[in-house]
Amino acid sequence: MALLYRGPFLLSHAVSQLTGRLMAEHMAGSGMSPNDFAIYSVIHVEERITPSKLAEILGLPPTSLSYVIRRMEDLGDIRRLANPDDGRSVLLELTGKGHRLTHKAEEGFSRAIRAFRSELDIDERHLLDQLEAMAAALERALDSAVEKSSQRAKATSATPARKAPSDGARRVNQISQ
């Protein structure tokens, strides 16, 4: 049976792959991957941002992002600062080196976005509205799935495990049958 159309998940996967390939083509030689550029550019625009807010904007699990943040910090591209509004969290900001890398990669990103826009034959604002609606629906669906998983885990842990019958109980059961 031939594929008649691409559903929303297959299509969004394809869009993600094509976006990455277009950006990689235009950003070649910049010293930064498209995935890293997404992180660096958000920090650059926000100036200072908490890791949790960064993860939310990028749609990444905080645990996955923490590895990337450590790598960026080890490279000397970002630094952590105490968050004056919340003593339990930190703020991330680019170092001078991080800003220079971001600016260098922005040239390739600008070429990629211009190439995309030159081929786009629908209103960009409308496209962005639709993509935001899809992202919001995905976030709600994920939140719901996580909540249901949590409830199932709580229900499972609250149900006492059944003990296997002892050898004596097995013999009694066999005799009484």
C-alpha positions as CSV (number, residue, x, y, z in Angstrom):
1,M,0.0,0.0,0.0
2,A,1.4,3.4,-1.0
3,L,1.6,6.3,1.4
4,L,-1.2,8.6,0.4
5,Y,-0.2,11.6,2.6
6,R,2.2,12.4,5.4
7,G,0.5,12.8,8.7
8,P,1.5,15.5,11.2
9,F,4.2,13.6,12.9
10,L,5.9,12.3,9.7
11,L,5.6,15.7,8.1
12,S,7.0,17.5,11.1
13,H,9.9,14.9,11.3
14,A,10.6,15.6,7.6
15,V,10.5,19.4,8.1
16,S,12.9,19.0,11.0
17,Q,15.3,17.0,8.9
18,L,15.1,19.3,5.9
19,T,15.6,22.4,8.2
20,G,18.7,20.9,9.7
21,R,20.1,20.0,6.3
22,L,19.4,23.5,4.8
23,M,21.0,25.1,7.9
24,A,24.0,22.7,7.9
25,E,24.6,23.5,4.2
26,H,24.6,27.3,4.7
27,M,26.4,27.1,8.1
28,A,29.2,24.9,6.9
29,G,32.5,26.3,8.1
30,S,31.0,28.4,10.8
31,G,32.2,26.0,13.5
32,M,28.7,25.5,14.9
33,S,26.1,22.9,14.2
34,P,22.5,24.0,13.6
35,N,21.4,22.3,16.9
36,D,24.1,24.2,18.8
37,F,23.2,27.4,17.0
38,A,19.6,27.1,18.2
39,I,20.8,27.1,21.8
40,Y,23.5,29.8,21.4
41,S,21.1,32.1,19.5
42,V,18.4,31.9,22.2
43,I,20.9,32.7,24.9
44,H,22.3,35.5,22.7
45,V,18.8,37.1,22.2
46,E,17.7,36.6,25.8
47,E,21.1,37.8,27.2
48,R,20.5,35.8,30.4
49,I,18.2,32.9,30.7
50,T,17.5,30.0,33.1
51,P,18.2,26.5,31.9
52,S,14.6,25.6,32.4
53,K,13.3,28.5,30.3
54,L,15.9,27.7,27.6
55,A,14.7,24.0,27.6
56,E,11.1,25.2,27.3
57,I,11.8,27.5,24.3
58,L,13.8,24.8,22.5
59,G,11.4,22.0,23.3
60,L,14.2,20.0,24.9
61,P,14.1,17.8,28.0
62,P,16.0,19.7,30.7
63,T,18.2,16.6,31.3
64,S,19.3,16.5,27.6
65,L,20.0,20.2,27.7
66,S,22.1,20.0,30.9
67,Y,24.7,17.8,29.0
68,V,24.9,20.4,26.2
69,I,25.2,23.3,28.8
70,R,28.1,21.5,30.5
71,R,29.8,21.0,27.2
72,M,29.4,24.7,26.2
73,E,30.7,25.7,29.6
74,D,33.7,23.4,29.3
75,L,34.4,25.1,25.9
76,G,34.3,28.5,27.5
77,D,31.3,29.6,25.5
78,I,28.9,30.2,28.3
79,R,29.0,31.0,32.0
80,R,26.6,30.4,34.9
81,L,25.6,33.3,37.1
82,A,23.6,33.3,40.3
83,N,20.0,34.1,39.7
84,P,19.2,37.2,41.8
85,D,15.4,36.4,41.6
86,D,15.8,32.8,42.6
87,G,18.7,31.6,44.8
88,R,18.0,28.0,43.7
89,S,18.6,28.5,40.0
90,V,21.2,30.0,37.8
91,L,21.3,32.2,34.7
92,L,23.2,31.3,31.6
93,E,25.0,33.9,29.5
94,L,27.3,33.8,26.5
95,T,31.0,34.7,27.1
96,G,32.8,36.9,24.6
97,K,33.9,33.7,22.8
98,G,30.3,32.5,22.7
99,H,29.1,35.8,21.2
100,R,31.8,35.6,18.5
101,L,30.9,32.1,17.6
102,T,27.2,33.0,17.4
103,H,27.8,36.0,15.2
104,K,29.9,33.9,12.8
105,A,27.2,31.2,12.6
106,E,24.5,33.9,12.1
107,E,25.9,34.6,8.7
108,G,25.1,31.1,7.5
109,F,21.8,31.1,9.3
110,S,20.8,34.3,7.6
111,R,21.6,32.7,4.2
112,A,19.5,29.7,5.1
113,I,16.5,31.7,6.2
114,R,16.7,33.9,3.0
115,A,16.9,30.7,0.9
116,F,13.8,29.3,2.7
117,R,11.9,32.6,2.4
118,S,12.6,32.9,-1.3
119,E,10.9,29.5,-1.9
120,L,8.0,30.0,0.6
121,D,4.8,30.6,-1.3
122,I,2.5,31.2,1.7
123,D,2.3,33.9,4.2
124,E,5.0,33.4,6.8
125,R,3.0,34.8,9.7
126,H,0.2,32.3,8.9
127,L,2.8,29.5,8.8
128,L,4.2,30.6,12.1
129,D,0.7,30.7,13.7
130,Q,0.0,27.2,12.5
131,L,3.4,25.9,13.8
132,E,2.8,27.6,17.2
133,A,-0.6,25.9,17.4
134,M,1.0,22.5,16.6
135,A,3.7,23.1,19.2
136,A,1.1,24.0,21.8
137,A,-1.0,20.9,21.0
138,L,2.1,18.7,21.3
139,E,3.1,20.3,24.6
140,R,-0.5,19.7,26.0
141,A,-0.4,16.1,24.7
142,L,3.0,15.4,26.3
143,D,1.9,17.0,29.6
144,S,-1.2,14.8,29.6
145,A,0.8,11.6,28.8
146,V,3.3,12.4,31.5
147,E,0.5,13.0,34.0
148,K,-1.2,9.7,33.1
149,S,2.2,7.8,33.4
150,S,2.7,9.4,36.8
151,Q,-0.8,8.4,38.0
152,R,-0.2,4.8,36.7
153,A,3.1,4.7,38.5
154,K,1.5,5.9,41.8
155,A,-1.3,3.4,41.4
156,T,1.1,0.6,40.8
157,S,3.3,1.5,43.7
158,A,0.2,1.8,46.0
159,T,-1.0,-1.7,45.2
160,P,0.7,-4.2,47.4
161,A,2.5,-6.9,45.5
162,R,1.0,-10.4,45.8
163,K,3.2,-12.8,47.6
164,A,3.8,-16.2,45.9
165,P,2.3,-19.0,47.9
166,S,4.7,-20.9,50.2
167,D,5.4,-24.5,49.5
168,G,3.1,-25.5,52.4
169,A,0.3,-23.4,50.9
170,R,0.8,-24.9,47.5
171,R,0.5,-28.4,49.0
172,V,-2.7,-27.5,50.8
173,N,-4.2,-26.1,47.6
174,Q,-3.2,-29.2,45.7
175,I,-4.8,-31.5,48.3
176,S,-8.0,-29.5,48.5
177,Q,-8.5,-29.6,44.7
